[in-house]
């Protein structure tokens, strides 16, 4: 696995917010690949079921992470596209999702760092989160 901390921290933000909202992780990776027709530096894939609101907020975690580092455009394009699908392009609802994701991330900085560190070593799957969160 490559040591790409920027991608690991971005994907860890998705994992932390998704898990906090009850989404079940399928896979998180910092390996480049294609997901839903887009080439990505890494991705976090969840079982969504009917939890569309949680899925949208999870996508907003990537927007939060990139905005706080002064990045826009390509860095948030994929996550913004997901958020737009969830909220039918309503900017006010997307920004609410961004605020919620930010609040979740601010209260879970230690677990975020732990997940980002593990992502630099290997892909994470469903069984990994409990061990990482509980220590």
Contact map, one row per residue, 1 for C-alpha under 8 A:
111000000000000000000000000001100000000000000000000000000000000000000000000000000000000000000000000000000000000000000001110000000000000
111100000000000000000000000001100000000000000000000000000000000000000000000000000000000000000000000000000000000000000001100000000000000
111110000000000000000000000000000000000000000000000000000000000000000000000000000000000000000000000000000000000000000001100000000000000
011111110000000000000000000001000000000000000000000000000000000000000000000000000000000000000000000000000000000000000001000000000000000
001111111000000000000000000000000000000000000000000000000000000000000000000000000000000000000000000000000000000000011001000000000000000
000111111100000000000000000000000000000000000000000000000000000000000000000000000000000000000000000000000000000000000000000000000000000
000111111110000000000000000001000000000011000000000000000000000000000000000000000000000000000000000000000000000000000000000000000000000
000111111111000000000000000011000000000001000000000000000000000000000000000000000000000000000000000000000000000000011011000000000000000
000011111111100000000000000000000000000000000000000000000000000010000000000000000000000000000000000000000000000110010000000000000000000
000001111111110000000000000000000000000000000000000000000000110011000000000000000000000000000000000000000000000000000000000000000000000
000000111111111000000000000111000000000001110000000000000000010000000000000000000000000000000000000000000000000000010000000000000000000
000000011111111100000000000000000000000000000000000000000000000000000000000000000000000000000000000000000000000110110010000000000000000
000000001111111110000000000000000000000000000000000000000000110010000000000000000000000000000000000000001000000100000000000000000000000
000000000111111111000000000000000000000000010000000000000110110000000000000000000000000000000000000000000000000000000000000000000000000
000000000011111111100000100100000000000000010000000000000100000000000000000000000000000000000000000000000000000000100000000000000000000
000000000001111111110000000000000000000000000000000000000000000000000000000000000000000000000000000000001001001100000000000000000000000
000000000000111111111000000000000000000000000000000000001100100000000000000000000000000000000000000010011000000000000000000000000000000
000000000000011111111111100000000000000000000100000001101100000000000000000000000000000000000000000000000000000000000000000000000000000
000000000000001111111111100000000000000000000000000000000000000000000000000000000000000000000000000000000000000000000000000000000000000
000000000000000111111110000000000000000000000000000000000000000000000000000000000000000000000000000000010000000000000000000000000000000
000000000000000011111110000000000000000000000000000001000100000000000000000000000000000000000000000000000000000000000000000000000000000
000000000000000001111111000000000000000000000000000001000000000000000000000000000000000000000000000000000000000000000000000000000000000
000000000000000001111111100000000000000000000111001001100000000000000000000000000000000000000000000000000000000000000000000000000000000
000000000000000001100111110000000000000000000111000000000000000000000000000000000000000000000000000000000000000000000000000001000000000
000000000000001001100011111100000000000000011110000000000000000000000000000000000000000000000000000000000000000000000000000011000000000
000000000000000000000001111100000000000000011110000000000000000000000000000000000000000000000000000000000000000000000000000011000000000
000000000000000000000000111110000000000000111100000000000000000000000000000000000000000000000000000000000000000000000000001111000000000
000000000010001000000000111111000000000001111000000000000000000000000000000000000000000000000000000000000000000000000010001110000000000
000000010010000000000000001111100000000001110000000000000000000000000000000000000000000000000000000000000000000000000010011100000000000
110100110010000000000000000111110000000011100000000000000000000000000000000000000000000000000000000000000000000000000011001000000000000
110000000000000000000000000011111000000011100000000000000000000000000000000000000000000000000000000000000000000000000000000000000000000
000000000000000000000000000001111100001111000000000000000000000000000000000000000000000000000000000000000000000000000000000000000000000
000000000000000000000000000000111110001111100000000000000000000000000000000000000000000000000000000000000000000000000000000000000000000
000000000000000000000000000000011111111100000000000000000000000000000000000000000000000000000000000000000000000000000000000000000000000
000000000000000000000000000000001111111100100000000000000000000000000000000000000000000000000000000000000000000000000000000000000000000
000000000000000000000000000000000111110000000000000000000000000000000000000000000000000000000000000000000000000000000000000000000000000
000000000000000000000000000000000111111000000000000000000000000000000000000000000000000000000000000000000000000000000000000000000000000
000000000000000000000000000000000111111100000000000000000000000000000000000001000000000000000000000000000000000000000000000000000000000
000000000000000000000000000000011110111110000000000000000000000000000000000000000000000000000000000000000000000000000000000000000000000
000000000000000000000000000000011110011111100000000000000000000000000000000000000000000000000000000000000000000000000000000000000000000
000000100000000000000000000001111000001111100000000000000000000000000000000000000000000000000000000000000000000000000000000000000000000
000000110010000000000000000111111000000111110000000000000000000000000000000000000000000000000000000000000000000000000000000000000000000
000000000010000000000000001111101010000111111000000000000000000000000000000000000000000000000000000000000000000000000000000000000000000
000000000010011000000000111110000000000001111100000000000000000000000000000000000000000000000000000000000000000000000000000000000000000
000000000000000000000000111100000000000000111110000000000000000000000000000000000000000000000000000000000000000000000000000000000000000
000000000000000001000011111000000000000000011111000000000000000000000000000000000000000000000000000000000000000000000000000000000000000
000000000000000000000011110000000000000000001111100000000000000000000000000000000000000000000000000000000000000000000000000000000000000
000000000000000000000011000000000000000000000111111100100000000000000000000000000000000000000000000000000000000000000000000000000000000
000000000000000000000000000000000000000000000011111100000000000000000000000000000000000000000000000000000000000000000000000000000000000
000000000000000000000000000000000000000000000001111100000000000000000000000000000000000000000000000000000000000000000000000000000000000
000000000000000000000010000000000000000000000001111111100000000000000000000000000000000000000000000000000000000000000000000000000000000
000000000000000000000000000000000000000000000001111111110000000000000000000000000000010000000000000000000000000000000000000000000000000
000000000000000000000000000000000000000000000000001111111000000000000000000000000000010000000000000000000000000000000000000000000000000
000000000000000001001110000000000000000000000000001111111100000000000000000000000000000000000000000000000000000000000000000000000000000
000000000000000001000010000000000000000000000001001111111110000000000000000000000000010000000000000000000000000000000000000000000000000
000000000000000000000000000000000000000000000000000111111111000000000000000000000110011000000000100000000000000000000000000000000000000
000000000000000011000000000000000000000000000000000011111111100000000000000000000010000000000000110110000000000000000000000000000000000
000000000000011011001000000000000000000000000000000001111111110000000000000000000000000000000000000010000000000000000000000000000000000
000000000000010000000000000000000000000000000000000000111111111000000000000000110110000000000000000000000000000000000000000000000000000
000000000000000000000000000000000000000000000000000000011111111100000000000000110010000000000100110010000000000000000000000000000000000
000000000100110010000000000000000000000000000000000000001111111110000000000000000000000000000000010011001000000000000000000000000000000
000000000110110000000000000000000000000000000000000000000111111111000000000100100000000000000000000000000000000000000000000000000000000
000000000000000000000000000000000000000000000000000000000011111111100000001100110000000000000000010000000000000000000000000000000000000
000000000000000000000000000000000000000000000000000000000001111111110000000000000000000000000000010011000000000000000000000000000000000
000000001100100000000000000000000000000000000000000000000000111111111000000000000000000000000000000000000000000000000000000000000000000
000000000100000000000000000000000000000000000000000000000000011111111111001100000000000000000000000000000000000000000000000000000000000
000000000000000000000000000000000000000000000000000000000000001111111111000000000000000000000000000000000000000000000000000000000000000
000000000000000000000000000000000000000000000000000000000000000111111110000000000000000000000000000000000000000000000000000000000000000
000000000000000000000000000000000000000000000000000000000000000011111110000000000000000000000000000000000000000000000000000000000000000
000000000000000000000000000000000000000000000000000000000000000001111111000000000000000000000000000000000000000000000000000000000000000
000000000000000000000000000000000000000000000000000000000000000001111111101100000000000000000000000000000000000000000000000000000000000
000000000000000000000000000000000000000000000000000000000000000001100111111110000000000000000000000000000000000000000000000000000000000
000000000000000000000000000000000000000000000000000000000000000000000011111110000000000000000000000000000000000000000000000000000000000
000000000000000000000000000000000000000000000000000000000000000000000001111111000000000000000000000000000000000000000000000000000000000
000000000000000000000000000000000000000000000000000000000000001001000011111111000000000000000000000000000000000000000000000000000000000
000000000000000000000000000000000000000000000000000000000000011001000011111111110000000000000000000000000000000000000000000000000000000
000000000000000000000000000000000000000000000000000000000000000000000001111111111000000000000000000000000000000000000000000000000000000
000000000000000000000000000000000000010000000000000000000000000000000000011111111100000000000000000000000000000000000000000000000000000
000000000000000000000000000000000000000000000000000000000011011000000000000111111110000000000000000000000000000000000000000000000000000
000000000000000000000000000000000000000000000000000000000011001000000000000111111111000000000000000000000000000000000000000000000000000
000000000000000000000000000000000000000000000000000000000000000000000000000011111111100000000000000000000000000000000000000000000000000
000000000000000000000000000000000000000000000000000000010010000000000000000001111111110000000000000000000000000000000000000000000000000
000000000000000000000000000000000000000000000000000000011011000000000000000000111111111010000100000000000000000000000000000000000000000
000000000000000000000000000000000000000000000000000000000000000000000000000000011111111111000100000000000000000000000000000000000000000
000000000000000000000000000000000000000000000000000000000000000000000000000000001111111110000000000000000000000000000000000000000000000
000000000000000000000000000000000000000000000000000110110000000000000000000000000111111110000000000000000000000000000000000000000000000
000000000000000000000000000000000000000000000000000000010000000000000000000000000011111111001100000000000000000000000000000000000000000
000000000000000000000000000000000000000000000000000000000000000000000000000000000001111111000000000000000000000000000000000000000000000
000000000000000000000000000000000000000000000000000000000000000000000000000000000011111111100100000000000000000000000000000000000000000
000000000000000000000000000000000000000000000000000000000000000000000000000000000001001111111100000000000000000000000000000000000000000
000000000000000000000000000000000000000000000000000000000000000000000000000000000000000011111110000000000000000000000000000000000000000
000000000000000000000000000000000000000000000000000000000000000000000000000000000000000001111111000000000000000000000000000000000000000
000000000000000000000000000000000000000000000000000000000000000000000000000000000000001001111111100000000000000000000000000000000000000
000000000000000000000000000000000000000000000000000000000001000000000000000000000011001011111111110000000000000000000000000000000000000
000000000000000000000000000000000000000000000000000000000000000000000000000000000000000000111111111000000000000000000000000000000000000
000000000000000000000000000000000000000000000000000000000000000000000000000000000000000000011111111100000000000000000000000000000000000
000000000000000000000000000000000000000000000000000000011001000000000000000000000000000000001111111110000000000000000000000000000000000
000000000000000000000000000000000000000000000000000000001001101100000000000000000000000000000111111111000000000000000000000000000000000
000000000000000000000000000000000000000000000000000000000000000000000000000000000000000000000011111111100000000000000000000000000000000
000000000000000000000000000000000000000000000000000000001000000000000000000000000000000000000001111111110000000000000000000000000000000
000000000000000010000000000000000000000000000000000000001101100100000000000000000000000000000000111111111000000000000000000000000000000
000000000000000000000000000000000000000000000000000000000000100100000000000000000000000000000000011111111100000000000000000000000000000
000000000000000000000000000000000000000000000000000000000000000000000000000000000000000000000000001111111110000000000000000000000000000
000000000000000010010000000000000000000000000000000000000000000000000000000000000000000000000000000111111111000000000000000000000000000
000000000000100110000000000000000000000000000000000000000000100000000000000000000000000000000000000011111111100100000000000000000000000
000000000000000000000000000000000000000000000000000000000000000000000000000000000000000000000000000001111111100000000000000000000000000
000000000000000000000000000000000000000000000000000000000000000000000000000000000000000000000000000000111111100000000000000000000000000
000000000000000100000000000000000000000000000000000000000000000000000000000000000000000000000000000000011111111100000000000000000000000
000000000000000000000000000000000000000000000000000000000000000000000000000000000000000000000000000000001111111110000000000000000000000
000000000000000000000000000000000000000000000000000000000000000000000000000000000000000000000000000000000001111111000000000000000000000
000000000000000100000000000000000000000000000000000000000000000000000000000000000000000000000000000000000001111111100000000000000001100
000000001001100100000000000000000000000000000000000000000000000000000000000000000000000000000000000000001001111111110000000000000000000
000000001001000000000000000000000000000000000000000000000000000000000000000000000000000000000000000000000000111111111000000000000000000
000000000000000000000000000000000000000000000000000000000000000000000000000000000000000000000000000000000000011111111100000000000001000
000000000001001000000000000000000000000000000000000000000000000000000000000000000000000000000000000000000000001111111110000000000001000
000010011011000000000000000000000000000000000000000000000000000000000000000000000000000000000000000000000000000111111111000000000000000
000010010000000000000000000000000000000000000000000000000000000000000000000000000000000000000000000000000000000011111111100000000000000
000000000000000000000000000000000000000000000000000000000000000000000000000000000000000000000000000000000000000001111111111100000000000
000000010001000000000000000111000000000000000000000000000000000000000000000000000000000000000000000000000000000000111111111100000000000
111110010000000000000000000001000000000000000000000000000000000000000000000000000000000000000000000000000000000000011111110000000000000
111000000000000000000000000000000000000000000000000000000000000000000000000000000000000000000000000000000000000000001111111000000000000
100000000000000000000000000010000000000000000000000000000000000000000000000000000000000000000000000000000000000000000111111100000000000
000000000000000000000000001111000000000000000000000000000000000000000000000000000000000000000000000000000000000000000110111110000000000
000000000000000000000000001110000000000000000000000000000000000000000000000000000000000000000000000000000000000000000110011111011000000
000000000000000000000000111100000000000000000000000000000000000000000000000000000000000000000000000000000000000000000000001111111000000
000000000000000000000001111000000000000000000000000000000000000000000000000000000000000000000000000000000000000000000000000111111000000
000000000000000000000000000000000000000000000000000000000000000000000000000000000000000000000000000000000000000000000000000011111110000
000000000000000000000000000000000000000000000000000000000000000000000000000000000000000000000000000000000000000000000000000111111111000
000000000000000000000000000000000000000000000000000000000000000000000000000000000000000000000000000000000000000000000000000111111111100
000000000000000000000000000000000000000000000000000000000000000000000000000000000000000000000000000000000000000000000000000000111111110
000000000000000000000000000000000000000000000000000000000000000000000000000000000000000000000000000000000000000000000000000000111111111
000000000000000000000000000000000000000000000000000000000000000000000000000000000000000000000000000000000000001001100000000000011111111
000000000000000000000000000000000000000000000000000000000000000000000000000000000000000000000000000000000000001000000000000000001111111
000000000000000000000000000000000000000000000000000000000000000000000000000000000000000000000000000000000000000000000000000000000111111
000000000000000000000000000000000000000000000000000000000000000000000000000000000000000000000000000000000000000000000000000000000011111
